[in-house]
Amino acid sequence: MTDAHSTASPTALDRLATVATALSAGGLAGMVLVQAWQVVARYLLNDLPSWTEPLTLVLLSTTLSFGAAAGVHARSHFAFPLLVRLMPIAAQRALGRLSALLIVGIGGLLAVGGAQLLLDGLAVKMAGAPLPQGITFLPLCAGGALMAIFALPQLWRPTIEAN
């Protein structure tokens, strides 16, 4: 694939994607640490902490949501490049725009739905951790918004496969 941003200086969206990637990697590293502590506490100390499972779920959601958003920016999300390459350039552009439009829609739905779940769950205490239940939907909301933001420019600059 050819990308107009590959040789240009980093844009604000490029920097935002770097932050999303760092948050995703941080979530993954956090999951590893929390799960390692859970194993040590359970099998060596015989004292299973109640906060590890809820925190792992928040970290998992963070890793997946921000990683997916960064993948949209990098245009490395799920696609059918072999099929697209066989089509004329105009059809490739149309499919690129359709793909971007679908991602904007899905990202928007994730952001709005995640925000509703976040707000609805703020008054509910999370089992096992001193946090509101709604906090588990914050990464989904933010990741969905980033997916939509990253896909918007792709509506005007769809990816064209190099033949």
N, C-alpha and C positions, 0 to 999 in steps of 0.2 A: 504494500500500500504506500502511496505517496501522501505525505502530510506537509502542509504549508508551514507548520511550526517547527519542523525538524531542524532547520538551520537558523531560524530567527532567534532573537534574544527572548528570554522568558517573559511571558505576559502575566497579567494578574491571575488569569485562570490557570496558567502553568504553576504559579506559586501556590495557588489554592489547592491544586491537585497534589503538589508535593506535601502540603500540610495534611491532606486527606490520607495520603499514603503513609505518612508518619503516624497519624492517629491509628490507622489500621495495623501497622506494625507494632505500635505500642499496645494495642488491645491484644494482639497475639502474644506478645512477650508477657503481658500481665496475666493472660490465661495460663501460660506455662508456669509462672511463679505461683499463682493461686492454687493450681492443681497440684503442684509439687508440695506446697505447704499442707494441702488437704491430705495427701498420702502420708507425709511425715506425722502430722497430728493424729491421724487415724490409727496408723499401724505402729508407730514408735512411741507416741505419747498417750495413746488410747483415749484421746479427747478430741472428738470431731467438732470443729468449729461450725456454727450454723450459717455464717456469713459467706462461706466459700462458694456455695452453689448459686445464690442470687448474684454475687459479684461476677462469677464466671459467665452467667447469662448476659449481663450487661456488657462485658468485655467481648463476648462472642458477637453480639449484635453490633458493637462498635467496629470490630474487625470486618465483618461482612458488609455492613452498610458503607463504610468509608472506602473499603477496597473495591466495591462495585462502582462507586462514584469515580474513583481514580481510573478504573478500567474504561468507563465511558469516556473520560477525557482523553485517554490514550488510544481510544478506538480499538481496544483489544477485547471488547465484549463479544458475545456470541454472534456469529455471522455465518453466511454461506458464500465465501469468496469464490469457490469454484463455479457455482451457479452464476454469480454476478459477472464474472469475467467473460462468460460466453455471450453476454448481452451487449447490445450497442451502447455507446457512451450515454446517450439520452436516457436509456432505461437504467443504467447504472446510477446516474444522478437521481433519477426519480426514486429508486429503491433506497439510496442513501438518505434522501430527504424523508421518505416514509419511515425508515428505521429511526432516524433522529426524532421524528414526530412521535413515534410510539414510545421512545425512551423519555421524552419530555412528559408525555401523558402518564406513564407508569411512575416516573419520579415524582410528579405532582401528586398523584394519588397516594404514594407512600408518605410524602411530606404532610399532606392534609390529614390522612387517616392516622398517621403517627402522632400528629399534633393533637388530634381529638382524643386518642387513647392516652397520651401523656397528660392532658388536662383532666380527663376523667379519672385517672388513677392517682392524682396528687394527694387526694384525701385518704387513700387506702395505704395502710402500712405494709411494707414488703415482709413476707414471712422469712424470718431468719436474719434479717439485716435492718438496721435502723434508717431505712430509706423509704421514700414513697414508692409504691408499686409503679406509678406512671413513669418514673425515671428510666425504666427499661426500654421505653419507646422513644427516648430522646435521640439515640443514634439513628434509628429508623427514620425519624422525621428529618434530621439534618442530612443524612445520606441521601434520602429521596430528593430533597431540595437541591443538593449538589449534583445529583444525576441530571435533573432537569436543567440546571444552570449550565452544566458542561455540554449537554446535548443541543441547547439552543443555537450556538454558533454553527453547529453541523447542519442545521436547516439551510443555511446560506452557502456553506462550503462542504458539500457531501464528498465523501471519499470516493475516488475513482481508482479502480484496480489497474495496475500497470500490466499491459499485455506482453 
